[in-house]
Amino acid sequence: MLHKLNRPQGYLKTMMATAEVQALSTVTVEPSGRSFDVADGETILMAGIRQGINLPYGCKDGACGSCKCKLLSGFVAHGNHQIKALSPQEEASGYVLTCCAKPQSDLVLESRQVTEAGALPIKKMPTRVSSMRKTSDDVMVIQLQLPANDTFAYRAGQYVEFILRDGARRSYSMANAPNLGPGLELHIRHMPGGKFTDHVFGAMKEKEILRIEGPFGSFFLREDSDKPIILLASGTGFAPIKALIEHLQHQGTTREVVLYWGARKPADLYMQHWVQTQLTTMPTLSFVPVVSDAEEVSSWSGRTGFVHRAVMQDFPDMRTYQVYACGAPIVVESARSDFVAQCGLDANEFFADAFTSEADKVHP
C-alpha cells in the first residue's frame, strides 16, 4: 500500500503512473535531527540500523508495531504487515512501520526514541563462551568473553546479534550493565527446532568461538529524567531489565524503581533469587512477581493474572512515571495501549523492546 502525507492533490496519481522511485532517499528524524540515506528497495529500518541510527523496533517483520513512527512528510510503500501492528486508522493518521516501509520520496519522521549524533559504534568481533548455566528447564545463562585487545561499548538494555555460519542472525539482549563487563551475560530460552537455541542446549561447549555484532537497539535508560520508574518484564524479557537495574545501582539512583516480572509458572522466574538479593542493597527498588498459568496458582502465594494488569491495579495514575517494558509483543503492546489510554501515561515515556515468538527470533 502506498502511503502519502503532506503532498498536493494529484501528486500521488502522477507518481504512480510514472512509477518513478528515487534510487536514494533521505530520511530525517525529528526532534533529534538525525538524517540517513535509504537505497532503492531498502526498508527505512534496515537503512537506519546500517548507519547507526537507533530507530525503535521489535520483530522486523511487521508483527509487533514497536517500530511505529509518525510520518511528518513524504511517501512510503508498506510491505506486508499485521493489522495489530498498524491499523488502517493509524495508517490513515500518518503512522508507518519502518520495518516494512520503503521510501518513495525524501521523508521526515518523528521518533523521540532516536538519540542525538555520536551514538556508540557498531562493531563485529569474535567472542568465546566462558561459562554456561541452566537456570530453568529452558533458560541458559551464558557468559561471553570479549577480545582483550578491543573495546565494546554499549548501553544497558541494548543487544547484540550472533552471526551464524550460514549468515543468519539471532539477537539477544545483554543482561549485565556495561560497568560489570568486559564480558557479556545473555539469557537464552530454548525454542525447540530453533537453529541457534538447539545448538546452545545441545552441542555448545565452553570455549566455543562465536561471532557477534552490536550494540543495537534504542531500549536504554533515559537519564535526563528524575521520574519514578516502572520496569515490566515477561519471560526472558527480564535480561535487559536486569541490566537496567544494575546500571541504576551503579549510578546510585534515588529514583523509585518497581519491577513487575510476569511468567507462566513460578519456575519461569528463573533469577528471582537475584532480584531478592538486590532488594537488600537497593533501597529504592521493589519487586512484584506475577504468575499467569491457572494450573500453577494453587502452589503460588503471590500475584496472579496478566502482569501488565497487575501494574495497572497498583498504579492507576501513571502520569508522573516512566515505563520500560520488555518481553512478548502481546504483553508489551497491551501495556503500551492500556497504560496510555487508561492510566494517563505519557506515550513518550513508554520505552519498549518486544521479543517475537518465532523459533530463534527471540529479539527484534
N, C-alpha and C positions, 0 to 999 in steps of 0.2 A: 504494500500500500504506500502510495506517495503522500507524504505529509507536508503541508505548506503552512506558512505563517508569515504575516507582515509583507506580503507581495501584492502588487496591484492586480485587479481582476483581469483575467485573460492571460496572465503570465504563465500559469501552470499549463494551460492548454497549448500554448506556443512551445513550451519546453518539452512537453510530452510528444508533441507532433514531430519536432526535430530530433528528439532523443539525444540531445546534446548533454553530455555529462562531463564535467570538468575532470581532467586526469588527476588534478591535485587540488584539494580544497583545504582551506584554513579554518580551524575551529578555535574560537576564543571562549574561554570560560570565565564568567563573572561570579563573584566580585574579585577573584584573585588576579584577573588579567592575564592568566596563562594562555599561551597560544601554541598550537601544534598543527602539523600538516597531516592530511589523510590521503593516501594513494587511492587511485581508481579501484573500486571493488573491495576496499578495506572498510571494516566497521570502525565507528568512532572510538569504541573502547579499545580495540586492539592497537589502533594507532596511538592512542594516549598512553597505553602501557608501554609500547615500544619506545616512546620518547620520555618516559619517566614522569608522566602526569598521573597523579593519584586520583583518577576518577573512581567513584564508588562502584562496586559491582559484587555480584554473588555467583550465579551459576554460569554465566557466559553464554547461555543458550535460550534466553527469553522466557525462563520459567519462574523466576523469583521476584523480579521487579526491583532488586536492590540498586540497579544502575539507572533508575529512572531520573531524568533531568528535565528541567523546563527549557523548551526551545524558545529563545527570545527573538531570533530572526533566522531566516534561511529555510532550506528544504531538505528533508531526508526521505529515503525509501526504506521502509521497515521490512525486514525479513520475517520469517515465521516466529510467532511468539504466542504465549498463552494469555487468554483474556484476564486471568487473575493477576498477571504481571503488569499488564497495561490494558485497561478497559477502553472501549470505544469513547466513553465520556472523557476519560483522561486524555486520550489522543486528540480529541476534538478541542480540548482545553490547552493544547500545546505541549504536552509531555511526550518524551521519546525514551526509548530504551537504547542506550548507547551500545549494548552488546550485539544488537541485531539491526541497528540503523546505519545506513550508508549515506554520506552527504551527497546531495545533488547540487550544492552551491556552497559558498562560504557560510559558516554557521556562527551564531553566538548562543551559548548555553549558559544556564545558571546552575551552579552546584557549589554550595557552601562547604562541601567536604574537600574540595580541591585546595591544596595548600599553595603557599607562595613559592616563587622560584627558589632554587637552592635545595631541592629535595635530595634525600640520600641517594648515592649512586647505586645502580643495579649492577650486580656482578655475577659471573659464573665461576664456580670453583668446586674442586673435589672435597669431599668430606669422608671421614672414617667413622663407622659405627663404634662408639666406645663402650656402650652398655645397652642392654635390653632387659625390660622388666614388665611382666604382665601384671596389671593392677586389677583386672577382672577377666572374665572368660573371653571377652572380645576386645579388650583395650591393651595395647602395648605402649609403654613409655620408653622411648629410645633417646639416647644422648648421642649427639654428633660432635666429633672433634674437627675443628677447622684448621686450615693450613697455618703453621706457626709464622710464616713469613708474609702473611697477608692480614688485612683487617676487614671486618664485616660489620658495618654499622646499620642498625635498624631501630625502629620504634616498637615499644611493647604493643602487641596487638597485630603486628604485620605478619606476613607469611612468606615461605619460600616454595619454589616449585622443584620437585625432583625431575630430572631429565632422564628418562629411561633409555635403554639401548636402542629401541626402535624409534626414538624421537618423541614418544608420548610423554605427557607431563602429568604429574599428580601434585596437588598443592596441600600444604599443611601449615598451620599457624605455629609460630614459636610460642612455647608455653613458659618460657623464662624471660625475665626482663633483661635488657642489654647489660646492665651492671653486674649480672650474675653469670656472664659469659666467661671466657670467649666461646665456649661451646654452646650448642643449641639443644633444647629439650623439645620433643614433639610427642603428641598423643595420637596414636593411630588406632582407629577402630577397624576390626576385621569385617570386610564386606565379602562374603563368600562368592567366589567367582571373579573377584577383582584382581586384575593383573598384578598390581603392586602389593595390595594387602595380603593376598595369598602367599606371596613371597616373604613378606615380613613375618607372617605367622607360620611359615613353613621352612624354607631353606635359608633364610637370612641368618648370618652368624656375626658375632662381634668381630671387628677389624675389617668388615666388608667396606669397600670404597663405593661411594655414591656421588653423583654429580647434582649440584643444586644451582638455582639462580634466584636472586632476590636482592633486597626485600621488595615485596609488593603489598599493595593494599592501602586503603585510606581509613582503616579501623585502628585508631590510636587515641590516646588521651588528649583532649583539648585543654591545654594548660593555662589558657588565658581566662579561666573562669574559676570562681570560688563556690559555684553552686554545689549542693549535695548531689551525690551520685547513686543511681540505681544500676547495678550490674545484673544482667539477665542472661543465664546460660541454659542451654539444653544439651544433654549428652556430652560429646567431646567438644562442643562449643565452649566448654569450660577452659580449654587450653589457652586461648588468647586472653580470657578473663583473668586467669591465674597470672599471666604476665602483667596485666594492668595492675593487679593488686600488689605485685612485687615492686612495680615502678612507683606506685603511690607510697609504699613503705619506704622506698629509697629516698623519695622526696621529703619524707617526714610530714606527710599531708595532715592538715587539720580538718579537711572536708569530711562530712558524714558520708560513709560508704556502706550500702547494704547490698549483699549478694543473694540473689534468688537462683537456685540451681535445680532445674527440673529434670526428672528421669522417669523411665517407665517403672523401674523397680529399684529398691534400695541399693542393690549391688552395683547398679549403674552409676551411683555416686562414688566413682572409683578412687577419688582422692579426698573424701570427706574428712579423713583424719588430718590431712594437710591444712584444710580450712580451719578446723578446730584449733590447731596449733597457732595459726595466725591470729585468731581471736584473742589469744593471751598476750600478743605482742603489739597489736594494732588497736588501740582503744576506740578508734572511730569506726571500726568495721563490725558489722553484724551479719548473720547468716541465716537464711531460711531455705532449707531443702524441701522439695516438693515431689511427691511420687504420684504418678497418674494411673498405673495399672490397678484396676479394681481388685484383681486376684491377690495383689500384694498388700492391700490396705490392712487386712486383718493382722498382719505382723508388723505394721508400721505405726508408730505413735506420733509421727509428725504430720505436716500439712499434706493434703491430697488434692488431686484435680489438675487443671491446667496451670502451668507455672505463671503465665502472664496474668491469669485471673487472680492468683494469689497476690501478685503485686498490686493489682487494682483494688483489692479488698483493703490492703494496708495503706495504700496511697491514692485515695480517690481524687486528690488535688495534686497534680504534678507540675503546676505552673512554675515552680521555682527549682525544678530538678533537671539534671542531665541524665540520659539513659544510654547505656552501652549494652547492646544485645547481640548474642552470637549463638547460632545453632541451626536447627532445621528451618527451612523457609517458612513453613506454616506457623511456627512459633514466632519468628521474627516479624513477619508481616502482620500477624494478628496483633502482636504487641504494638507495632507502629501505628496501625489503624485505630485500635481501641484506646491507646494512651492519648493520642491526639484528640480523637473525637469525644471521648467520654471523661478524660481526666485533665484536659486542658494543657497537656504537654506541648510546648513549642516544637513544631516539626523540625526546626533547625537544631534542636537539642537532642535528637534521637540519632545515634550512631550505631551502625549495624554491620554485621558480617554474616551472611546466610550460607549454610552448607547445602549440598544437594543430596538426594537420596540414591542417586545412581552409584553403582559399584565403582569405587575408587575416586569418584568425583566428589571427594569429601570436603572440598573447599572450593571456593569460587575459582 
